[in-house]
Amino acid sequence: MAPSLIQAYRRRWWMAVTAVIENLLCSAVLLGWGSLLIMLKREGFYSHLCSENDSVVVHLNDSTAGPHASEWLSCVEQEEMLNLGFTIGSFLLSATTLPLGILMDKFGPRPIRLVGSSLFGLSCIIMAGSAYNPDVLSVLIFLALSLNGFGGICLTFTSITLPNMFGSLSSTIMSLMIGSYASSAVTFPGVKLIYDAGINFHVIMWVWAGLAGFVFMNCFLNWPSEGFPTPDEVDYSKILTMQEVPSSEEKAVGERLSQKNGDVQHPQEKLPNGPDSAPNTVPFRRSVFSAIFLWSLVTMGMTQLRIIFFMGAMNKMLEFMVIRGAEHPPEELVLEAEKTVGFYASIFGTLQLLCLVTCPLIGYIMDWKMKECEEEKCASTGIVKRPKRDRKIQKVTNAMRAFILTNVLLIIFGICNLIDNLPLQILTFILHTMVRGFIHSCCGGLYAAVYPSNHFGTLTGLQSMISAVVALLQQPLFIVMVTHLHGNAYWINMGLLIVSFTGFLLPGYLFFHRRNLLKEQKARDKQPAGQEMQALKSAEVNGFKPHSNGNALTEA
C-alpha cells in the first residue's frame, strides 16, 4: 500500500538521504565507463575479435592480477564494439527522459522508480551471467548496458521532483540529487578496486543486483503514488497539522481555500490541463518554441557531446600520452600504458565524489537572495510588506550567472585537454566533474524559473533526449580518433573547444530577457495602486501563476 502525500512529507528527509545514496550506487554508474572498460577487457568480452597480428597482448604480474587472467588480448575492433555499447547505454541514460517525463507527469514517480530499480538489477544479473562465458555471451553486454542506462535514469529522474517538499531549500536539495547522480561515476572505479582485490566479476554483479532489490523495497514502502507538487501549488507548511482527510463539512471550505493556497488532496487544481482550463494557462507549444528553451538545447547538446566524448575516449587519450601512437609498441611500454591508464582512471572515478561538494555551490548560486523575494509580515501590526526583489527576475539572474560560470569552466576544461601533460589531466578531471554537475542544475533551475511546473518534466525530458541524440556523434568521433588519428584526439578536442563557445549564447539571451523583465516591472510599479490590486486579485481568483519564458508579455 503506497503511503499518502502527508505520510511522505513526514518521511521527506529519509527519502532525500536514501535517494542520494541510491543515486550514488545505482543511477548513472555507467558514466564511470573507464574502469568498467578495463574490467570487461580483462574478462575477455569481445576478445575473439582480436587477431594475433593486429592485437596487443597485455601482461600483468600475478600479484596485480590476483585470481583474474594475467594476460589478455586488446585491439581496436574490441574497443570499438565496447565503446558502441557505452554509446547506446549513455544514449538511453539521457534520451528516455522525454517519455519518462510524460509518464511521471501523469502517473507520478513511484511506478517509474520501481521499474527502474528492477531493470538496473536485471542489468547486473545479465552482466554476471555473461561473465561466465564471454566468448559466447559477449553480445549480451549491449542489453546489459542498455538496461543499466535506462534503469539508472529512472532513479535519477524520479528523485529530482523530491526537492519540491523542501521549500526554500529546494534548489540546494536539487543540487544534492544531481550531485549524487553525477558522483555515481565513482561507483565503477570503486568496484574495480574490489575487483583488483581478487573478488570475481560475476560475484560483484550478483551482490549489486541485491542492492537494487533494496532500492525497490525502499520505494515500495516510502514513495507515494502521486507526484510531489511544488510549493506554489501546495502549502506544505500546513501539511503536518493535517492528521486525516477532511470531513464532508470541511471539504467545501477546503475547496475554496485551495484556490489560494493549494490543497494536498487536489494539487493539480492550480494548473489545469483539460479542455475547460483557465484561458490564461500557458500552452505547452509556446513553452517548447520559446527562445530560452531553444537556446538551452544548443547549450545542453554541445555540453553533453563534450562530456560524453571525453568519458568514452579518456582511456585511449591517456594511452596515447604514453605510447605516442606507435603501431607495435614494446611490451614494457604497453605495460606502462596499462598501469598509467588504470591509475588515472581510478583518480577520475574518485574525483566524481566532488560533485557532492560542488553541486551545492551551484545550488547556492541558484538560491542567491531568494529569501528577499518572499513577503514579510510584521508581527506587531500584521501588515504584509512587499518583497524586496521580484522572484522571477531573481531566478533568471541567478540562472544567467550559473550558466556563465559553467561555460567558463567548460572552456578552461577544453584548453587543459589540449595540453599533452599527464599530471595536468587531474585538473581536467576536476573541471569535467564540476561542469557535468553544474550544467544539469543550471538547466533544471532555469526551467523551474520560467515555465509552469506541469511543463517541467516534459521539457526536461525533451531537452535530454535531443542532447542525447547530439551526443551520439561521439561514436563516429571515437572511430576517427582510434583509426585515422591513431589515438591522437588533439584536433577533435580543438574543434570541440571552438564549438564550446556557443554555450555563451544562452546566458547572453538571459541577460537580454532579464532587461525586458526589469522594464516590465518598472512599468507595473508606475500603475495606480488600485489597478495593481485589482490585477493581483484577478490572478489569485483564477489560481494562475504567470510564467515568462522569453516571449512577449502579452503572449506569456
C-alpha positions in Angstrom: 0.0 0.0 0.0 1.5 3.3 -1.1 1.8 6.0 1.6 -0.2 9.2 1.3 1.4 12.5 0.4 1.1 13.6 4.1 3.0 10.5 5.2 5.6 11.0 2.5 6.1 14.6 3.7 6.8 13.3 7.2 9.4 11.0 5.8 10.9 13.5 3.4 14.4 13.6 5.0 14.6 9.8 5.0 13.6 9.8 1.3 16.1 12.5 0.5 19.0 10.8 2.2 18.3 7.4 0.8 17.7 8.9 -2.7 21.2 10.4 -2.6 22.7 7.0 -1.6 20.6 5.2 -4.2 21.7 7.6 -6.9 25.3 7.1 -5.9 25.1 3.3 -6.2 22.5 2.7 -9.0 21.9 5.8 -11.2 24.4 7.0 -13.7 27.1 4.5 -12.8 27.7 3.9 -16.5 29.5 7.3 -16.6 32.4 5.5 -14.8 33.0 3.7 -18.1 36.8 3.9 -18.0 37.0 1.5 -15.1 34.3 -0.8 -16.4 36.1 -1.0 -19.8 39.2 -2.3 -18.1 37.3 -5.0 -16.3 35.4 -6.0 -19.4 38.7 -6.4 -21.3 40.2 -8.5 -18.6 37.1 -10.7 -18.5 37.6 -11.3 -22.3 34.5 -9.5 -23.7 34.9 -9.4 -27.5 38.5 -10.6 -27.3 37.6 -13.1 -30.0 37.6 -10.1 -32.5 41.3 -9.7 -31.9 43.7 -11.4 -34.3 47.3 -12.2 -33.4 48.7 -9.7 -35.9 46.6 -6.7 -35.1 46.2 -7.1 -31.3 48.3 -6.3 -28.3 48.8 -8.9 -25.5 48.7 -7.2 -22.1 50.6 -8.9 -19.3 50.3 -8.2 -15.6 52.3 -9.6 -12.7 50.5 -12.3 -10.7 50.3 -10.0 -7.6 48.4 -7.4 -9.6 46.2 -9.8 -11.5 45.0 -11.8 -8.5 42.8 -14.7 -9.5 41.9 -13.0 -12.8 43.7 -13.6 -16.1 47.2 -12.3 -16.0 47.2 -11.6 -19.7 44.5 -10.7 -22.3 44.1 -9.5 -25.9 43.3 -5.9 -26.7 42.7 -4.4 -30.2 40.9 -1.6 -31.9 38.0 -3.8 -33.0 37.3 -4.8 -29.4 37.5 -1.1 -28.2 35.1 0.0 -31.0 32.5 -2.7 -30.0 32.7 -2.0 -26.3 32.5 1.8 -26.9 29.4 1.2 -29.0 27.8 -0.5 -26.0 28.8 2.6 -23.9 27.3 4.9 -26.6 24.0 3.0 -26.5 23.8 2.9 -22.8 24.7 6.6 -22.3 22.2 7.5 -25.1 19.4 5.7 -23.1 20.6 7.4 -20.0 19.5 10.7 -21.5 17.2 10.1 -24.4 14.5 8.2 -22.4 13.9 11.2 -20.2 11.2 12.5 -22.6 8.8 9.5 -22.3 9.8 9.3 -18.6 8.8 13.0 -18.1 5.4 12.4 -19.8 4.8 9.3 -17.7 5.9 10.9 -14.5 3.7 14.0 -15.1 0.8 11.6 -15.5 1.4 8.7 -13.0 3.9 10.1 -10.5 7.4 9.0 -9.7 6.6 5.7 -7.8 5.9 3.3 -10.7 8.8 4.6 -12.7 11.2 4.2 -9.8 10.0 0.6 -9.2 10.6 -0.3 -12.8 13.9 1.5 -12.9 15.3 -0.4 -9.9 14.1 -3.7 -11.3 15.8 -3.1 -14.7 19.0 -2.0 -13.0 19.1 -5.2 -11.0 18.4 -7.2 -14.2 21.3 -5.5 -16.0 23.6 -6.6 -13.2 22.3 -10.2 -13.4 22.9 -10.2 -17.2 26.5 -8.9 -16.8 27.1 -11.6 -14.1 25.8 -14.3 -16.3 27.7 -13.2 -19.5 30.9 -13.2 -17.5 30.8 -17.0 -17.2 31.4 -17.4 -20.9 32.3 -14.1 -22.5 33.4 -15.7 -25.8 29.8 -16.7 -26.5 27.8 -14.2 -24.4 29.6 -11.0 -25.2 26.7 -9.7 -27.2 24.6 -9.6 -24.0 26.7 -6.7 -22.8 24.7 -4.4 -25.2 21.5 -5.4 -23.5 23.0 -5.1 -20.0 24.4 -1.6 -20.7 21.1 -0.5 -22.2 19.1 -1.7 -19.1 21.8 -0.2 -16.9 21.4 3.2 -18.5 17.6 3.1 -18.7 17.2 1.9 -15.1 19.7 4.4 -13.8 17.9 7.4 -15.4 14.6 6.2 -14.0 16.1 6.5 -10.5 17.7 9.9 -11.2 14.7 11.4 -12.9 12.2 10.5 -10.2 14.5 11.9 -7.5 14.6 15.4 -9.0 10.9 16.1 -8.0 11.6 15.2 -4.3 13.1 18.7 -3.6 9.6 20.2 -4.0 8.9 19.3 -0.4 11.8 21.3 1.0 10.6 24.9 0.4 13.4 27.5 0.3 16.0 24.6 0.4 14.6 23.1 -2.9 17.5 24.3 -5.1 20.1 23.0 -2.6 18.3 19.6 -2.3 18.0 19.5 -6.1 21.8 20.1 -6.4 22.4 17.3 -4.0 20.3 15.0 -6.1 22.1 16.0 -9.3 25.4 15.8 -7.4 24.8 12.3 -6.3 23.7 11.4 -9.9 27.0 12.9 -11.3 29.1 11.4 -8.5 27.7 7.9 -9.3 30.6 7.7 -11.8 32.7 6.9 -8.8 30.9 3.5 -8.4 32.7 1.5 -11.1 36.1 2.7 -10.1 35.2 1.6 -6.6 34.0 -1.8 -8.0 37.3 -2.0 -9.9 39.2 -1.7 -6.6 37.2 -4.6 -5.2 37.8 -6.5 -8.5 41.6 -5.9 -8.2 41.5 -7.2 -4.6 40.5 -10.6 -6.0 36.7 -10.7 -6.0 35.3 -12.3 -9.1 33.4 -10.0 -11.5 30.2 -12.1 -11.5 30.1 -12.2 -7.7 30.3 -8.4 -7.6 27.4 -8.1 -10.1 25.2 -10.5 -8.1 25.7 -8.5 -4.9 24.9 -5.3 -6.9 21.7 -6.8 -8.1 20.8 -7.5 -4.5 21.4 -3.8 -3.7 19.0 -2.9 -6.4 16.4 -5.1 -4.7 16.8 -2.9 -1.5 16.1 0.2 -3.7 12.9 -1.4 -4.9 11.7 -2.2 -1.4 12.5 1.3 -0.1 10.5 2.9 -3.0 7.6 0.4 -2.4 7.4 1.3 1.3 8.0 5.0 1.3 7.2 6.7 -2.0 3.6 8.0 -2.6 1.6 7.1 -5.6 1.0 10.8 -6.6 3.7 13.2 -7.6 5.2 15.9 -5.4 3.5 19.3 -6.1 5.6 22.5 -5.9 5.3 24.9 -3.0 3.4 27.3 -5.3 0.7 24.6 -5.8 0.6 23.2 -2.2 1.1 25.0 1.2 3.5 22.4 2.7 3.7 24.4 5.9 0.1 23.2 6.8 0.6 19.5 5.9 2.0 18.4 9.3 -1.1 19.7 11.0 -3.4 17.5 8.9 -3.9 14.2 10.7 -6.6 12.8 8.4 -8.7 13.5 5.3 -11.1 16.5 5.9 -14.7 15.7 6.7 -17.5 16.5 4.3 -18.3 19.8 6.2 -14.6 20.8 5.8 -14.3 19.9 2.1 -16.4 22.9 1.0 -14.2 25.3 2.9 -11.1 23.4 1.7 -12.0 23.6 -1.9 -12.4 27.4 -1.7 -9.1 27.8 0.1 -7.3 25.5 -2.3 -7.7 28.2 -5.0 -5.4 30.4 -2.9 -3.1 28.0 -1.0 -3.3 24.7 -3.0 -4.8 21.6 -1.5 -2.9 18.4 -0.6 -5.8 16.3 -2.0 -6.1 18.4 -5.2 -2.6 19.5 -6.1 -3.5 19.7 -9.8 -6.2 22.3 -9.5 -3.9 25.3 -9.8 -2.5 24.2 -13.2 -5.4 22.6 -15.1 -4.7 20.8 -18.4 -8.2 19.9 -19.5 -10.3 21.5 -22.2 -12.1 23.6 -19.6 -8.8 25.0 -18.2 -8.4 28.7 -17.5 -7.7 30.8 -20.5 -4.5 32.2 -19.0 -2.9 28.8 -18.9 0.4 28.7 -20.9 0.1 26.1 -23.7 2.9 23.6 -23.9 3.6 24.5 -27.6 4.5 28.0 -26.5 7.0 26.8 -23.9 8.7 24.4 -26.4 9.1 27.1 -29.1 10.2 29.9 -26.6 13.7 31.4 -27.2 15.0 30.3 -23.8 14.2 26.6 -24.4 15.7 26.7 -27.9 18.9 28.3 -26.8 19.1 25.8 -23.9 19.0 23.0 -26.5 22.1 24.4 -28.1 24.0 24.7 -24.8 23.0 21.4 -23.4 23.6 19.4 -26.7 27.1 20.9 -27.1 28.0 20.3 -23.4 26.6 16.7 -23.4 28.7 15.8 -26.5 31.8 17.3 -24.9 31.3 15.4 -21.7 30.3 12.0 -23.2 33.2 12.1 -25.8 35.7 12.7 -23.0 34.4 9.8 -21.0 34.4 7.4 -23.9 37.8 8.4 -25.2 39.6 9.1 -21.9 41.4 5.8 -21.7 42.6 6.0 -25.3 43.8 9.6 -24.9 45.8 8.6 -21.7 47.2 5.7 -23.5 48.4 7.9 -26.4 50.3 10.1 -24.0 52.4 7.1 -23.1 52.9 5.1 -26.3 52.6 8.1 -28.7 50.6 6.3 -31.3 53.1 3.5 -32.0 51.6 0.7 -34.0 53.7 -2.0 -32.4 55.0 -0.7 -29.1 57.3 -2.8 -27.0 55.8 -4.9 -24.2 57.4 -2.7 -21.5 55.6 0.4 -22.9 52.3 -1.5 -23.2 52.5 -2.5 -19.6 53.4 1.1 -18.5 50.5 2.4 -20.5 48.1 -0.1 -18.9 49.2 0.9 -15.4 49.0 4.6 -16.2 45.5 4.2 -17.7 44.3 2.2 -14.6 45.9 4.7 -12.2 44.4 7.8 -13.8 41.0 6.0 -14.3 40.9 5.4 -10.6 41.7 9.1 -9.9 39.0 10.2 -12.3 36.5 7.9 -10.6 37.4 9.1 -7.1 37.1 12.7 -8.2 33.5 12.2 -9.1 32.7 12.5 -5.4 33.5 16.2 -5.9 30.0 16.5 -7.4 28.5 16.2 -3.9 30.6 19.2 -2.8 30.5 21.3 -5.9 26.8 20.9 -6.9 25.6 22.5 -3.7 27.7 25.5 -4.8 25.7 25.9 -7.9 22.5 25.4 -5.9 23.7 28.2 -3.6 24.1 30.4 -6.7 20.6 29.5 -7.9 19.1 30.3 -4.5 21.1 33.6 -4.1 18.9 36.2 -2.4 15.7 34.3 -2.9 14.6 34.9 0.6 14.4 38.6 -0.3 11.7 37.6 -2.8 9.3 36.5 0.0 6.6 38.7 1.6 7.4 39.7 5.2 4.6 40.0 7.8 5.1 42.4 10.6 4.4 40.5 13.9 3.1 43.6 15.7 0.9 45.3 13.1 0.1 42.3 10.9 1.0 44.4 7.8 2.4 42.3 4.9 5.5 44.0 3.4 6.2 43.9 -0.3 9.1 41.7 -1.3 12.4 43.5 -1.8 13.0 41.6 -5.1 10.9 40.1 -7.8 11.1 36.3 -7.6 11.1 35.6 -11.4 13.8 38.3 -12.2 16.0 37.0 -9.4 15.7 33.4 -10.6 16.6 34.4 -14.2 19.5 36.5 -12.9 20.8 33.6 -10.8 20.5 31.2 -13.8 22.3 33.6 -16.0 25.3 33.8 -13.6 25.3 30.0 -13.1 25.4 29.4 -16.9 28.3 31.9 -17.3 30.3 30.2 -14.6 29.6 26.7 -16.0 30.7 27.8 -19.6 33.9 29.4 -18.3 34.8 26.2 -16.6 34.0 24.3 -19.8 36.3 26.5 -21.8 39.2 26.0 -19.3 38.5 22.3 -19.4 38.8 22.3 -23.2 42.1 24.2 -23.0 43.6 21.8 -20.4 42.5 18.9 -22.6 44.7 20.2 -25.4 47.9 20.2 -23.3 49.9 16.9 -23.6 50.7 16.5 -19.9 49.6 13.6 -17.7 49.6 15.4 -14.3 47.6 18.2 -15.8 44.9 15.8 -16.6 43.9 15.7 -12.9 42.8 19.3 -13.2 41.0 18.3 -16.4 39.2 15.6 -14.4 38.1 18.1 -11.7 36.8 20.6 -14.3 35.0 17.8 -16.1 33.3 16.7 -12.9 32.3 20.3 -12.0 30.8 21.0 -15.4 28.9 17.8 -15.5 27.3 18.5 -12.2 26.7 22.2 -12.8 25.1 22.1 -16.2 22.1 20.0 -15.1 21.5 22.1 -12.0 21.6 25.2 -14.1 19.1 23.9 -16.7 16.7 22.5 -14.1 16.7 25.7 -12.1 16.1 27.8 -15.3 13.2 25.7 -16.4 11.7 25.8 -12.9 12.0 29.6 -13.0 10.4 30.5 -16.4 8.0 27.6 -17.1 4.8 26.2 -15.5 5.5 23.3 -13.2 3.3 21.0 -15.2 5.7 21.5 -18.2 8.8 20.8 -16.2 9.1 17.1 -16.6 8.2 17.0 -20.3 10.5 19.9 -21.2 13.4 18.4 -19.2 12.8 15.1 -21.0 12.7 16.7 -24.4 15.9 18.6 -23.7 17.7 15.5 -22.5 16.5 13.4 -25.5 17.8 16.0 -28.0 21.1 16.3 -26.1 21.5 12.5 -26.2 20.9 12.5 -30.0 23.7 15.1 -30.4 25.9 13.1 -28.1 25.7 10.1 -30.4 28.3 11.9 -32.5 30.8 10.7 -30.0 30.9 7.2 -31.6 32.0 8.4 -35.1 34.4 10.8 -33.4 35.9 7.9 -31.4 36.2 5.8 -34.5 38.0 8.6 -36.3 40.3 9.0 -33.3 41.4 5.3 -33.0 41.7 4.7 -36.7 42.7 7.7 -38.8 44.3 9.7 -36.0 45.9 6.6 -34.3 44.6 7.7 -30.8 45.6 11.4 -31.1 42.5 13.4 -30.2 44.1 16.9 -30.5 42.2 18.1 -33.5 38.9 16.7 -32.3 39.4 18.4 -28.9 40.3 21.6 -30.7 37.1 21.5 -32.8 35.0 20.8 -29.6 36.7 23.7 -27.8 35.6 26.1 -30.6 32.1 24.8 -30.5 32.0 25.2 -26.7 31.9 29.0 -27.1 28.3 28.6 -28.3 27.4 27.9 -24.7 27.6 31.7 -24.0 24.6 32.3 -26.3 22.1 31.2 -23.7 23.3 33.5 -20.8 23.6 36.3 -23.4 19.9 35.9 -24.2 19.0 35.6 -20.5 20.7 39.0 -20.0 18.5 40.4 -22.7 15.4 38.7 -21.3 16.2 40.0 -17.7 16.4 43.5 -19.0 13.0 43.2 -20.6 11.6 41.8 -17.3 13.1 44.8 -15.4 11.4 47.2 -17.8 8.1 45.4 -17.4 8.5 45.6 -13.6 9.1 49.4 -13.7 6.0 49.8 -15.9 3.9 47.9 -13.4 5.3 49.9 -10.5 4.1 53.1 -12.2 0.5 51.8 -12.4 -2.0 53.2 -9.8 -2.3 51.1 -6.7 -6.0 50.3 -7.4 -5.3 48.8 -10.8 -2.4 46.8 -9.4 -4.5 45.3 -6.6 -7.3 44.5 -9.0 -4.9 42.7 -11.3 -3.5 40.7 -8.3 -6.9 39.7 -7.1 -7.9 38.6 -10.6 -4.8 36.4 -10.9 -5.4 35.0 -7.4 -9.0 34.1 -8.0 -8.1 32.2 -11.2 -5.4 30.3 -9.3 -3.0 31.3 -12.1 0.7 31.9 -11.6 2.0 33.8 -14.7 5.2 32.5 -16.3 7.6 34.3 -18.6 9.6 32.1 -20.9 11.2 34.5 -23.3 8.1 35.5 -25.3 6.5 38.9 -25.1 4.5 39.7 -22.0 1.2 39.7 -23.9 1.9 36.2 -25.2 3.1 34.7 -21.9 
